[in-house]
């Protein structure tokens, strides 16, 4: 009888170890997939930033007067907004 209990306990331990091994493999696969997705996203973001910088540089070179006028307008608007917010306090 004690042999049967020992065998059942050993079998239960083996099954539990196998389940734990499968769970750890699933977690490792999920982490690996997540890392792959993050790396791809970072690469795509870097490429998009480079493209945006190149496009901006090209537009500035093509339209320098419009760029200066726009920068002045945005600066004036931001300064007015900040001054108005400080005045309200």
PyMOL Python script that loads the backbone (N, CA, C, O; Angstrom):
from pymol import cmd

cmd.read_pdbstr("""\
ATOM      1  N   UNK A   1       0.815  -1.191   0.000  1.00  0.00           N
ATOM      2  CA  UNK A   1       0.000   0.000   0.000  1.00  0.00           C
ATOM      3  C   UNK A   1       0.859   1.256   0.000  1.00  0.00           C
ATOM      4  O   UNK A   1       0.581   2.204  -0.734  1.00  0.00           O
ATOM      5  N   UNK A   2       1.911   1.261   0.831  1.00  0.00           N
ATOM      6  CA  UNK A   2       2.762   2.440   0.862  1.00  0.00           C
ATOM      7  C   UNK A   2       3.495   2.615  -0.462  1.00  0.00           C
ATOM      8  O   UNK A   2       3.818   3.737  -0.855  1.00  0.00           O
ATOM      9  N   UNK A   3       3.757   1.508  -1.148  1.00  0.00           N
ATOM     10  CA  UNK A   3       4.396   1.593  -2.457  1.00  0.00           C
ATOM     11  C   UNK A   3       3.466   2.303  -3.436  1.00  0.00           C
ATOM     12  O   UNK A   3       3.924   3.099  -4.255  1.00  0.00           O
ATOM     13  N   UNK A   4       2.203   2.033  -3.361  1.00  0.00           N
ATOM     14  CA  UNK A   4       1.242   2.651  -4.250  1.00  0.00           C
ATOM     15  C   UNK A   4       1.163   4.148  -3.980  1.00  0.00           C
ATOM     16  O   UNK A   4       1.094   4.936  -4.924  1.00  0.00           O
ATOM     17  N   UNK A   5       1.172   4.549  -2.744  1.00  0.00           N
ATOM     18  CA  UNK A   5       1.121   5.963  -2.390  1.00  0.00           C
ATOM     19  C   UNK A   5       2.386   6.660  -2.886  1.00  0.00           C
ATOM     20  O   UNK A   5       2.323   7.774  -3.405  1.00  0.00           O
ATOM     21  N   UNK A   6       3.531   6.003  -2.725  1.00  0.00           N
ATOM     22  CA  UNK A   6       4.790   6.567  -3.177  1.00  0.00           C
ATOM     23  C   UNK A   6       4.785   6.692  -4.700  1.00  0.00           C
ATOM     24  O   UNK A   6       5.237   7.701  -5.240  1.00  0.00           O
ATOM     25  N   UNK A   7       4.282   5.684  -5.384  1.00  0.00           N
ATOM     26  CA  UNK A   7       4.231   5.728  -6.844  1.00  0.00           C
ATOM     27  C   UNK A   7       3.291   6.837  -7.317  1.00  0.00           C
ATOM     28  O   UNK A   7       3.611   7.570  -8.252  1.00  0.00           O
ATOM     29  N   UNK A   8       2.139   6.956  -6.669  1.00  0.00           N
ATOM     30  CA  UNK A   8       1.186   8.006  -7.038  1.00  0.00           C
ATOM     31  C   UNK A   8       1.777   9.387  -6.788  1.00  0.00           C
ATOM     32  O   UNK A   8       1.605  10.304  -7.591  1.00  0.00           O
ATOM     33  N   UNK A   9       2.469   9.524  -5.676  1.00  0.00           N
ATOM     34  CA  UNK A   9       3.097  10.801  -5.362  1.00  0.00           C
ATOM     35  C   UNK A   9       4.183  11.127  -6.384  1.00  0.00           C
ATOM     36  O   UNK A   9       4.288  12.272  -6.823  1.00  0.00           O
ATOM     37  N   UNK A  10       4.982  10.151  -6.765  1.00  0.00           N
ATOM     38  CA  UNK A  10       6.038  10.357  -7.755  1.00  0.00           C
ATOM     39  C   UNK A  10       5.436  10.727  -9.112  1.00  0.00           C
ATOM     40  O   UNK A  10       5.942  11.598  -9.820  1.00  0.00           O
ATOM     41  N   UNK A  11       4.335  10.036  -9.457  1.00  0.00           N
ATOM     42  CA  UNK A  11       3.673  10.332 -10.726  1.00  0.00           C
ATOM     43  C   UNK A  11       3.101  11.749 -10.696  1.00  0.00           C
ATOM     44  O   UNK A  11       3.201  12.482 -11.680  1.00  0.00           O
ATOM     45  N   UNK A  12       2.509  12.129  -9.580  1.00  0.00           N
ATOM     46  CA  UNK A  12       1.939  13.479  -9.447  1.00  0.00           C
ATOM     47  C   UNK A  12       3.044  14.543  -9.537  1.00  0.00           C
ATOM     48  O   UNK A  12       2.866  15.586 -10.167  1.00  0.00           O
ATOM     49  N   UNK A  13       4.172  14.262  -8.905  1.00  0.00           N
ATOM     50  CA  UNK A  13       5.301  15.195  -8.960  1.00  0.00           C
ATOM     51  C   UNK A  13       5.817  15.321 -10.393  1.00  0.00           C
ATOM     52  O   UNK A  13       6.139  16.423 -10.838  1.00  0.00           O
ATOM     53  N   UNK A  14       5.898  14.215 -11.109  1.00  0.00           N
ATOM     54  CA  UNK A  14       6.364  14.231 -12.496  1.00  0.00           C
ATOM     55  C   UNK A  14       5.403  15.040 -13.380  1.00  0.00           C
ATOM     56  O   UNK A  14       5.837  15.827 -14.222  1.00  0.00           O
ATOM     57  N   UNK A  15       4.098  14.836 -13.180  1.00  0.00           N
ATOM     58  CA  UNK A  15       3.104  15.586 -13.957  1.00  0.00           C
ATOM     59  C   UNK A  15       3.186  17.081 -13.651  1.00  0.00           C
ATOM     60  O   UNK A  15       3.096  17.913 -14.553  1.00  0.00           O
ATOM     61  N   UNK A  16       3.356  17.408 -12.383  1.00  0.00           N
ATOM     62  CA  UNK A  16       3.462  18.810 -11.990  1.00  0.00           C
ATOM     63  C   UNK A  16       4.717  19.443 -12.584  1.00  0.00           C
ATOM     64  O   UNK A  16       4.681  20.585 -13.040  1.00  0.00           O
ATOM     65  N   UNK A  17       5.813  18.714 -12.580  1.00  0.00           N
ATOM     66  CA  UNK A  17       7.055  19.223 -13.164  1.00  0.00           C
ATOM     67  C   UNK A  17       6.894  19.438 -14.664  1.00  0.00           C
ATOM     68  O   UNK A  17       7.400  20.416 -15.215  1.00  0.00           O
ATOM     69  N   UNK A  18       6.183  18.513 -15.328  1.00  0.00           N
ATOM     70  CA  UNK A  18       5.957  18.650 -16.761  1.00  0.00           C
ATOM     71  C   UNK A  18       5.073  19.870 -17.049  1.00  0.00           C
ATOM     72  O   UNK A  18       5.331  20.609 -18.000  1.00  0.00           O
ATOM     73  N   UNK A  19       4.046  20.081 -16.245  1.00  0.00           N
ATOM     74  CA  UNK A  19       3.179  21.258 -16.413  1.00  0.00           C
ATOM     75  C   UNK A  19       3.963  22.541 -16.173  1.00  0.00           C
ATOM     76  O   UNK A  19       3.786  23.523 -16.894  1.00  0.00           O
ATOM     77  N   UNK A  20       4.820  22.536 -15.170  1.00  0.00           N
ATOM     78  CA  UNK A  20       5.640  23.716 -14.887  1.00  0.00           C
ATOM     79  C   UNK A  20       6.594  23.987 -16.043  1.00  0.00           C
ATOM     80  O   UNK A  20       6.826  25.141 -16.403  1.00  0.00           O
ATOM     81  N   UNK A  21       7.138  22.942 -16.615  1.00  0.00           N
ATOM     82  CA  UNK A  21       8.047  23.098 -17.750  1.00  0.00           C
ATOM     83  C   UNK A  21       7.309  23.687 -18.946  1.00  0.00           C
ATOM     84  O   UNK A  21       7.832  24.573 -19.622  1.00  0.00           O
ATOM     85  N   UNK A  22       6.087  23.197 -19.215  1.00  0.00           N
ATOM     86  CA  UNK A  22       5.295  23.743 -20.321  1.00  0.00           C
ATOM     87  C   UNK A  22       4.938  25.198 -20.067  1.00  0.00           C
ATOM     88  O   UNK A  22       4.975  26.016 -20.986  1.00  0.00           O
ATOM     89  N   UNK A  23       4.595  25.526 -18.834  1.00  0.00           N
ATOM     90  CA  UNK A  23       4.241  26.909 -18.497  1.00  0.00           C
ATOM     91  C   UNK A  23       5.453  27.830 -18.660  1.00  0.00           C
ATOM     92  O   UNK A  23       5.328  28.931 -19.196  1.00  0.00           O
ATOM     93  N   UNK A  24       6.601  27.389 -18.208  1.00  0.00           N
ATOM     94  CA  UNK A  24       7.798  28.230 -18.334  1.00  0.00           C
ATOM     95  C   UNK A  24       8.182  28.399 -19.802  1.00  0.00           C
ATOM     96  O   UNK A  24       8.659  29.465 -20.192  1.00  0.00           O
ATOM     97  N   UNK A  25       7.985  27.377 -20.613  1.00  0.00           N
ATOM     98  CA  UNK A  25       8.247  27.498 -22.050  1.00  0.00           C
ATOM     99  C   UNK A  25       7.295  28.491 -22.694  1.00  0.00           C
ATOM    100  O   UNK A  25       7.698  29.285 -23.544  1.00  0.00           O
ATOM    101  N   UNK A  26       6.032  28.448 -22.290  1.00  0.00           N
ATOM    102  CA  UNK A  26       5.049  29.387 -22.836  1.00  0.00           C
ATOM    103  C   UNK A  26       5.392  30.817 -22.448  1.00  0.00           C
ATOM    104  O   UNK A  26       5.275  31.728 -23.267  1.00  0.00           O
ATOM    105  N   UNK A  27       5.810  31.018 -21.216  1.00  0.00           N
ATOM    106  CA  UNK A  27       6.197  32.358 -20.758  1.00  0.00           C
ATOM    107  C   UNK A  27       7.435  32.833 -21.515  1.00  0.00           C
ATOM    108  O   UNK A  27       7.499  33.992 -21.926  1.00  0.00           O
ATOM    109  N   UNK A  28       8.400  31.968 -21.699  1.00  0.00           N
ATOM    110  CA  UNK A  28       9.615  32.331 -22.434  1.00  0.00           C
ATOM    111  C   UNK A  28       9.281  32.701 -23.872  1.00  0.00           C
ATOM    112  O   UNK A  28       9.825  33.667 -24.406  1.00  0.00           O
ATOM    113  N   UNK A  29       8.389  31.940 -24.504  1.00  0.00           N
ATOM    114  CA  UNK A  29       7.973  32.260 -25.876  1.00  0.00           C
ATOM    115  C   UNK A  29       7.261  33.599 -25.939  1.00  0.00           C
ATOM    116  O   UNK A  29       7.495  34.382 -26.859  1.00  0.00           O
ATOM    117  N   UNK A  30       6.394  33.871 -24.971  1.00  0.00           N
ATOM    118  CA  UNK A  30       5.673  35.147 -24.949  1.00  0.00           C
ATOM    119  C   UNK A  30       6.640  36.311 -24.768  1.00  0.00           C
ATOM    120  O   UNK A  30       6.489  37.347 -25.416  1.00  0.00           O
ATOM    121  N   UNK A  31       7.622  36.153 -23.902  1.00  0.00           N
ATOM    122  CA  UNK A  31       8.614  37.212 -23.691  1.00  0.00           C
ATOM    123  C   UNK A  31       9.431  37.417 -24.957  1.00  0.00           C
ATOM    124  O   UNK A  31       9.708  38.554 -25.341  1.00  0.00           O
ATOM    125  N   UNK A  32       9.815  36.334 -25.602  1.00  0.00           N
ATOM    126  CA  UNK A  32      10.589  36.428 -26.838  1.00  0.00           C
ATOM    127  C   UNK A  32       9.789  37.151 -27.927  1.00  0.00           C
ATOM    128  O   UNK A  32      10.329  37.992 -28.647  1.00  0.00           O
ATOM    129  N   UNK A  33       8.509  36.820 -28.041  1.00  0.00           N
ATOM    130  CA  UNK A  33       7.651  37.500 -29.021  1.00  0.00           C
ATOM    131  C   UNK A  33       7.535  38.985 -28.695  1.00  0.00           C
ATOM    132  O   UNK A  33       7.578  39.824 -29.594  1.00  0.00           O
ATOM    133  N   UNK A  34       7.389  39.310 -27.423  1.00  0.00           N
ATOM    134  CA  UNK A  34       7.287  40.706 -27.007  1.00  0.00           C
ATOM    135  C   UNK A  34       8.550  41.485 -27.331  1.00  0.00           C
ATOM    136  O   UNK A  34       8.481  42.625 -27.790  1.00  0.00           O
ATOM    137  N   UNK A  35       9.686  40.883 -27.098  1.00  0.00           N
ATOM    138  CA  UNK A  35      10.965  41.541 -27.395  1.00  0.00           C
ATOM    139  C   UNK A  35      11.084  41.790 -28.895  1.00  0.00           C
ATOM    140  O   UNK A  35      11.540  42.851 -29.321  1.00  0.00           O
ATOM    141  N   UNK A  36      10.671  40.804 -29.694  1.00  0.00           N
ATOM    142  CA  UNK A  36      10.712  40.953 -31.149  1.00  0.00           C
ATOM    143  C   UNK A  36       9.824  42.111 -31.604  1.00  0.00           C
ATOM    144  O   UNK A  36      10.220  42.901 -32.461  1.00  0.00           O
ATOM    145  N   UNK A  37       8.631  42.210 -31.032  1.00  0.00           N
ATOM    146  CA  UNK A  37       7.707  43.290 -31.393  1.00  0.00           C
ATOM    147  C   UNK A  37       8.277  44.647 -30.996  1.00  0.00           C
ATOM    148  O   UNK A  37       8.190  45.607 -31.762  1.00  0.00           O
ATOM    149  N   UNK A  38       8.855  44.727 -29.809  1.00  0.00           N
ATOM    150  CA  UNK A  38       9.423  46.000 -29.346  1.00  0.00           C
ATOM    151  C   UNK A  38      10.586  46.415 -30.237  1.00  0.00           C
ATOM    152  O   UNK A  38      10.692  47.586 -30.602  1.00  0.00           O
ATOM    153  N   UNK A  39      11.453  45.484 -30.591  1.00  0.00           N
ATOM    154  CA  UNK A  39      12.588  45.817 -31.462  1.00  0.00           C
ATOM    155  C   UNK A  39      12.118  46.323 -32.819  1.00  0.00           C
ATOM    156  O   UNK A  39      12.657  47.293 -33.351  1.00  0.00           O
ATOM    157  N   UNK A  40      11.103  45.655 -33.377  1.00  0.00           N
ATOM    158  CA  UNK A  40      10.581  46.079 -34.678  1.00  0.00           C
ATOM    159  C   UNK A  40       9.954  47.461 -34.576  1.00  0.00           C
ATOM    160  O   UNK A  40      10.135  48.290 -35.468  1.00  0.00           O
ATOM    161  N   UNK A  41       9.213  47.718 -33.491  1.00  0.00           N
ATOM    162  CA  UNK A  41       8.576  49.019 -33.296  1.00  0.00           C
ATOM    163  C   UNK A  41       9.612  50.121 -33.137  1.00  0.00           C
ATOM    164  O   UNK A  41       9.455  51.207 -33.693  1.00  0.00           O
ATOM    165  N   UNK A  42      10.662  49.850 -32.386  1.00  0.00           N
ATOM    166  CA  UNK A  42      11.726  50.844 -32.194  1.00  0.00           C
ATOM    167  C   UNK A  42      12.409  51.150 -33.523  1.00  0.00           C
ATOM    168  O   UNK A  42      12.700  52.308 -33.824  1.00  0.00           O
ATOM    169  N   UNK A  43      12.662  50.120 -34.311  1.00  0.00           N
ATOM    170  CA  UNK A  43      13.298  50.334 -35.617  1.00  0.00           C
ATOM    171  C   UNK A  43      12.390  51.157 -36.522  1.00  0.00           C
ATOM    172  O   UNK A  43      12.856  52.081 -37.188  1.00  0.00           O
ATOM    173  N   UNK A  44      11.109  50.833 -36.554  1.00  0.00           N
ATOM    174  CA  UNK A  44      10.173  51.585 -37.389  1.00  0.00           C
ATOM    175  C   UNK A  44      10.050  53.027 -36.910  1.00  0.00           C
ATOM    176  O   UNK A  44       9.946  53.943 -37.726  1.00  0.00           O
ATOM    177  N   UNK A  45      10.061  53.232 -35.615  1.00  0.00           N
ATOM    178  CA  UNK A  45       9.983  54.595 -35.077  1.00  0.00           C
ATOM    179  C   UNK A  45      11.219  55.398 -35.447  1.00  0.00           C
ATOM    180  O   UNK A  45      11.121  56.571 -35.810  1.00  0.00           O
ATOM    181  N   UNK A  46      12.371  54.772 -35.356  1.00  0.00           N
ATOM    182  CA  UNK A  46      13.609  55.449 -35.752  1.00  0.00           C
ATOM    183  C   UNK A  46      13.610  55.802 -37.226  1.00  0.00           C
ATOM    184  O   UNK A  46      14.040  56.888 -37.613  1.00  0.00           O
ATOM    185  N   UNK A  47      13.126  54.881 -38.048  1.00  0.00           N
ATOM    186  CA  UNK A  47      13.046  55.158 -39.488  1.00  0.00           C
ATOM    187  C   UNK A  47      12.075  56.299 -39.763  1.00  0.00           C
ATOM    188  O   UNK A  47      12.349  57.158 -40.601  1.00  0.00           O
ATOM    189  N   UNK A  48      10.943  56.312 -39.064  1.00  0.00           N
ATOM    190  CA  UNK A  48       9.961  57.386 -39.248  1.00  0.00           C
ATOM    191  C   UNK A  48      10.535  58.729 -38.808  1.00  0.00           C
ATOM    192  O   UNK A  48      10.296  59.746 -39.459  1.00  0.00           O
ATOM    193  N   UNK A  49      11.288  58.743 -37.714  1.00  0.00           N
ATOM    194  CA  UNK A  49      11.904  59.985 -37.240  1.00  0.00           C
ATOM    195  C   UNK A  49      12.931  60.493 -38.249  1.00  0.00           C
ATOM    196  O   UNK A  49      12.995  61.691 -38.528  1.00  0.00           O
ATOM    197  N   UNK A  50      13.726  59.589 -38.788  1.00  0.00           N
ATOM    198  CA  UNK A  50      14.702  59.995 -39.810  1.00  0.00           C
ATOM    199  C   UNK A  50      14.005  60.569 -41.040  1.00  0.00           C
ATOM    200  O   UNK A  50      14.436  61.580 -41.594  1.00  0.00           O
ATOM    201  N   UNK A  51      12.930  59.916 -41.455  1.00  0.00           N
ATOM    202  CA  UNK A  51      12.185  60.395 -42.623  1.00  0.00           C
ATOM    203  C   UNK A  51      11.559  61.764 -42.358  1.00  0.00           C
ATOM    204  O   UNK A  51      11.564  62.632 -43.231  1.00  0.00           O
ATOM    205  N   UNK A  52      11.021  61.953 -41.152  1.00  0.00           N
ATOM    206  CA  UNK A  52      10.437  63.242 -40.792  1.00  0.00           C
ATOM    207  C   UNK A  52      11.507  64.343 -40.802  1.00  0.00           C
ATOM    208  O   UNK A  52      11.264  65.445 -41.295  1.00  0.00           O
ATOM    209  N   UNK A  53      12.667  64.043 -40.264  1.00  0.00           N
ATOM    210  CA  UNK A  53      13.759  65.009 -40.248  1.00  0.00           C
ATOM    211  C   UNK A  53      14.205  65.364 -41.666  1.00  0.00           C
ATOM    212  O   UNK A  53      14.441  66.532 -41.975  1.00  0.00           O
ATOM    213  N   UNK A  54      14.319  64.353 -42.521  1.00  0.00           N
ATOM    214  CA  UNK A  54      14.698  64.618 -43.913  1.00  0.00           C
ATOM    215  C   UNK A  54      13.648  65.466 -44.629  1.00  0.00           C
ATOM    216  O   UNK A  54      13.988  66.404 -45.350  1.00  0.00           O
ATOM    217  N   UNK A  55      12.359  65.131 -44.424  1.00  0.00           N
ATOM    218  CA  UNK A  55      11.279  65.905 -45.056  1.00  0.00           C
ATOM    219  C   UNK A  55      11.278  67.349 -44.566  1.00  0.00           C
ATOM    220  O   UNK A  55      11.098  68.282 -45.349  1.00  0.00           O
ATOM    221  N   UNK A  56      11.480  67.517 -43.270  1.00  0.00           N
ATOM    222  CA  UNK A  56      11.491  68.869 -42.702  1.00  0.00           C
ATOM    223  C   UNK A  56      12.655  69.677 -43.267  1.00  0.00           C
ATOM    224  O   UNK A  56      12.488  70.840 -43.635  1.00  0.00           O
ATOM    225  N   UNK A  57      13.820  69.069 -43.334  1.00  0.00           N
ATOM    226  CA  UNK A  57      14.985  69.752 -43.891  1.00  0.00           C
ATOM    227  C   UNK A  57      14.733  70.159 -45.342  1.00  0.00           C
ATOM    228  O   UNK A  57      15.074  71.269 -45.750  1.00  0.00           O
ATOM    229  N   UNK A  58      14.143  69.270 -46.104  1.00  0.00           N
ATOM    230  CA  UNK A  58      13.850  69.562 -47.507  1.00  0.00           C
ATOM    231  C   UNK A  58      12.844  70.701 -47.637  1.00  0.00           C
ATOM    232  O   UNK A  58      13.018  71.579 -48.483  1.00  0.00           O
ATOM    233  N   UNK A  59      11.796  70.703 -46.815  1.00  0.00           N
ATOM    234  CA  UNK A  59      10.800  71.784 -46.864  1.00  0.00           C
ATOM    235  C   UNK A  59      11.408  73.130 -46.477  1.00  0.00           C
ATOM    236  O   UNK A  59      11.100  74.156 -47.082  1.00  0.00           O
ATOM    237  N   UNK A  60      12.267  73.116 -45.472  1.00  0.00           N
ATOM    238  CA  UNK A  60      12.922  74.364 -45.042  1.00  0.00           C
ATOM    239  C   UNK A  60      13.790  74.912 -46.172  1.00  0.00           C
ATOM    240  O   UNK A  60      13.816  76.119 -46.414  1.00  0.00           O
ATOM    241  N   UNK A  61      14.487  74.035 -46.848  1.00  0.00           N
ATOM    242  CA  UNK A  61      15.341  74.477 -47.943  1.00  0.00           C
ATOM    243  C   UNK A  61      14.521  74.992 -49.125  1.00  0.00           C
ATOM    244  O   UNK A  61      14.946  75.915 -49.821  1.00  0.00           O
ATOM    245  N   UNK A  62      13.363  74.406 -49.351  1.00  0.00           N
ATOM    246  CA  UNK A  62      12.532  74.813 -50.484  1.00  0.00           C
ATOM    247  C   UNK A  62      11.759  76.100 -50.202  1.00  0.00           C
ATOM    248  O   UNK A  62      11.518  76.886 -51.119  1.00  0.00           O
ATOM    249  N   UNK A  63      11.364  76.329 -48.937  1.00  0.00           N
ATOM    250  CA  UNK A  63      10.533  77.482 -48.584  1.00  0.00           C
ATOM    251  C   UNK A  63      11.100  78.206 -47.358  1.00  0.00           C
ATOM    252  O   UNK A  63      10.494  78.157 -46.287  1.00  0.00           O
ATOM    253  N   UNK A  64      12.244  78.874 -47.492  1.00  0.00           N
ATOM    254  CA  UNK A  64      12.851  79.505 -46.311  1.00  0.00           C
ATOM    255  C   UNK A  64      12.021  80.671 -45.763  1.00  0.00           C
ATOM    256  O   UNK A  64      11.933  80.826 -44.545  1.00  0.00           O
ATOM    257  N   UNK A  65      11.413  81.491 -46.618  1.00  0.00           N
ATOM    258  CA  UNK A  65      10.628  82.641 -46.139  1.00  0.00           C
ATOM    259  C   UNK A  65       9.386  82.164 -45.385  1.00  0.00           C
ATOM    260  O   UNK A  65       9.049  82.702 -44.330  1.00  0.00           O
ATOM    261  N   UNK A  66       8.718  81.164 -45.925  1.00  0.00           N
ATOM    262  CA  UNK A  66       7.534  80.620 -45.259  1.00  0.00           C
ATOM    263  C   UNK A  66       7.905  80.002 -43.917  1.00  0.00           C
ATOM    264  O   UNK A  66       7.148  80.110 -42.952  1.00  0.00           O
ATOM    265  N   UNK A  67       9.056  79.360 -43.851  1.00  0.00           N
ATOM    266  CA  UNK A  67       9.532  78.759 -42.604  1.00  0.00           C
ATOM    267  C   UNK A  67       9.761  79.824 -41.537  1.00  0.00           C
ATOM    268  O   UNK A  67       9.356  79.653 -40.387  1.00  0.00           O
ATOM    269  N   UNK A  68      10.405  80.914 -41.916  1.00  0.00           N
ATOM    270  CA  UNK A  68      10.670  81.995 -40.964  1.00  0.00           C
ATOM    271  C   UNK A  68       9.368  82.638 -40.510  1.00  0.00           C
ATOM    272  O   UNK A  68       9.193  82.909 -39.321  1.00  0.00           O
ATOM    273  N   UNK A  69       8.456  82.884 -41.439  1.00  0.00           N
ATOM    274  CA  UNK A  69       7.168  83.498 -41.089  1.00  0.00           C
ATOM    275  C   UNK A  69       6.378  82.591 -40.150  1.00  0.00           C
ATOM    276  O   UNK A  69       5.781  83.063 -39.183  1.00  0.00           O
ATOM    277  N   UNK A  70       6.375  81.307 -40.432  1.00  0.00           N
ATOM    278  CA  UNK A  70       5.657  80.354 -39.581  1.00  0.00           C
ATOM    279  C   UNK A  70       6.279  80.291 -38.190  1.00  0.00           C
ATOM    280  O   UNK A  70       5.560  80.274 -37.191  1.00  0.00           O
ATOM    281  N   UNK A  71       7.608  80.256 -38.118  1.00  0.00           N
ATOM    282  CA  UNK A  71       8.284  80.207 -36.820  1.00  0.00           C
ATOM    283  C   UNK A  71       7.979  81.464 -36.010  1.00  0.00           C
ATOM    284  O   UNK A  71       7.746  81.377 -34.805  1.00  0.00           O
ATOM    285  N   UNK A  72       7.977  82.617 -36.646  1.00  0.00           N
ATOM    286  CA  UNK A  72       7.644  83.859 -35.942  1.00  0.00           C
ATOM    287  C   UNK A  72       6.205  83.853 -35.455  1.00  0.00           C
ATOM    288  O   UNK A  72       5.927  84.273 -34.332  1.00  0.00           O
ATOM    289  N   UNK A  73       5.283  83.377 -36.295  1.00  0.00           N
ATOM    290  CA  UNK A  73       3.871  83.333 -35.902  1.00  0.00           C
ATOM    291  C   UNK A  73       3.654  82.386 -34.723  1.00  0.00           C
ATOM    292  O   UNK A  73       2.928  82.715 -33.784  1.00  0.00           O
ATOM    293  N   UNK A  74       4.286  81.212 -34.773  1.00  0.00           N
ATOM    294  CA  UNK A  74       4.146  80.250 -33.672  1.00  0.00           C
ATOM    295  C   UNK A  74       4.769  80.817 -32.400  1.00  0.00           C
ATOM    296  O   UNK A  74       4.192  80.678 -31.322  1.00  0.00           O
ATOM    297  N   UNK A  75       5.929  81.448 -32.504  1.00  0.00           N
ATOM    298  CA  UNK A  75       6.570  82.057 -31.332  1.00  0.00           C
ATOM    299  C   UNK A  75       5.745  83.169 -30.737  1.00  0.00           C
ATOM    300  O   UNK A  75       5.624  83.277 -29.517  1.00  0.00           O
ATOM    301  N   UNK A  76       5.175  83.998 -31.593  1.00  0.00           N
ATOM    302  CA  UNK A  76       4.329  85.093 -31.110  1.00  0.00           C
ATOM    303  C   UNK A  76       3.079  84.543 -30.411  1.00  0.00           C
ATOM    304  O   UNK A  76       2.697  85.023 -29.344  1.00  0.00           O
ATOM    305  N   UNK A  77       2.447  83.534 -31.020  1.00  0.00           N
ATOM    306  CA  UNK A  77       1.248  82.932 -30.426  1.00  0.00           C
ATOM    307  C   UNK A  77       1.576  82.277 -29.081  1.00  0.00           C
ATOM    308  O   UNK A  77       0.824  82.427 -28.117  1.00  0.00           O
ATOM    309  N   UNK A  78       2.689  81.558 -29.017  1.00  0.00           N
ATOM    310  CA  UNK A  78       3.071  80.902 -27.764  1.00  0.00           C
ATOM    311  C   UNK A  78       3.396  81.937 -26.693  1.00  0.00           C
ATOM    312  O   UNK A  78       3.016  81.770 -25.534  1.00  0.00           O
ATOM    313  N   UNK A  79       4.098  83.005 -27.072  1.00  0.00           N
ATOM    314  CA  UNK A  79       4.420  84.054 -26.109  1.00  0.00           C
ATOM    315  C   UNK A  79       3.175  84.752 -25.606  1.00  0.00           C
ATOM    316  O   UNK A  79       3.066  85.054 -24.417  1.00  0.00           O
ATOM    317  N   UNK A  80       2.237  85.009 -26.501  1.00  0.00           N
ATOM    318  CA  UNK A  80       0.973  85.638 -26.099  1.00  0.00           C
ATOM    319  C   UNK A  80       0.200  84.733 -25.146  1.00  0.00           C
ATOM    320  O   UNK A  80      -0.337  85.197 -24.141  1.00  0.00           O
ATOM    321  N   UNK A  81       0.146  83.446 -25.463  1.00  0.00           N
ATOM    322  CA  UNK A  81      -0.575  82.495 -24.613  1.00  0.00           C
ATOM    323  C   UNK A  81       0.065  82.403 -23.231  1.00  0.00           C
ATOM    324  O   UNK A  81      -0.642  82.413 -22.223  1.00  0.00           O
ATOM    325  N   UNK A  82       1.381  82.314 -23.170  1.00  0.00           N
ATOM    326  CA  UNK A  82       2.076  82.232 -21.877  1.00  0.00           C
ATOM    327  C   UNK A  82       1.868  83.521 -21.089  1.00  0.00           C
ATOM    328  O   UNK A  82       1.609  83.477 -19.887  1.00  0.00           O
ATOM    329  N   UNK A  83       1.981  84.671 -21.760  1.00  0.00           N
ATOM    330  CA  UNK A  83       1.750  85.947 -21.078  1.00  0.00           C
ATOM    331  C   UNK A  83       0.336  86.052 -20.542  1.00  0.00           C
ATOM    332  O   UNK A  83       0.125  86.537 -19.430  1.00  0.00           O
ATOM    333  N   UNK A  84      -0.623  85.606 -21.314  1.00  0.00           N
ATOM    334  CA  UNK A  84      -2.029  85.650 -20.878  1.00  0.00           C
ATOM    335  C   UNK A  84      -2.241  84.731 -19.675  1.00  0.00           C
ATOM    336  O   UNK A  84      -2.952  85.093 -18.737  1.00  0.00           O
ATOM    337  N   UNK A  85      -1.611  83.511 -19.696  1.00  0.00           N
ATOM    338  CA  UNK A  85      -1.765  82.576 -18.587  1.00  0.00           C
ATOM    339  C   UNK A  85      -1.113  83.126 -17.319  1.00  0.00           C
ATOM    340  O   UNK A  85      -1.658  82.962 -16.227  1.00  0.00           O
ATOM    341  N   UNK A  86       0.040  83.773 -17.446  1.00  0.00           N
ATOM    342  CA  UNK A  86       0.709  84.344 -16.280  1.00  0.00           C
ATOM    343  C   UNK A  86      -0.066  85.529 -15.722  1.00  0.00           C
ATOM    344  O   UNK A  86      -0.098  85.734 -14.509  1.00  0.00           O
ATOM    345  N   UNK A  87      -0.683  86.302 -16.588  1.00  0.00           N
ATOM    346  CA  UNK A  87      -1.446  87.460 -16.173  1.00  0.00           C
ATOM    347  C   UNK A  87      -2.693  87.041 -15.376  1.00  0.00           C
ATOM    348  O   UNK A  87      -3.109  87.756 -14.464  1.00  0.00           O
ATOM    349  N   UNK A  88      -3.277  85.913 -15.707  1.00  0.00           N
ATOM    350  CA  UNK A  88      -4.468  85.433 -15.022  1.00  0.00           C
ATOM    351  C   UNK A  88      -4.179  85.009 -13.597  1.00  0.00           C
ATOM    352  O   UNK A  88      -5.078  85.022 -12.757  1.00  0.00           O
ATOM    353  N   UNK A  89      -2.958  84.638 -13.310  1.00  0.00           N
ATOM    354  CA  UNK A  89      -2.596  84.186 -11.948  1.00  0.00           C
ATOM    355  C   UNK A  89      -2.523  85.380 -11.092  1.00  0.00           C
ATOM    356  O   UNK A  89      -2.236  85.268  -9.900  1.00  0.00           O
TER     357      UNK A  89
END
""", "prot")
cmd.dss("prot")
cmd.show_as("cartoon", "prot")
cmd.util.cbc("prot")
cmd.orient("prot")
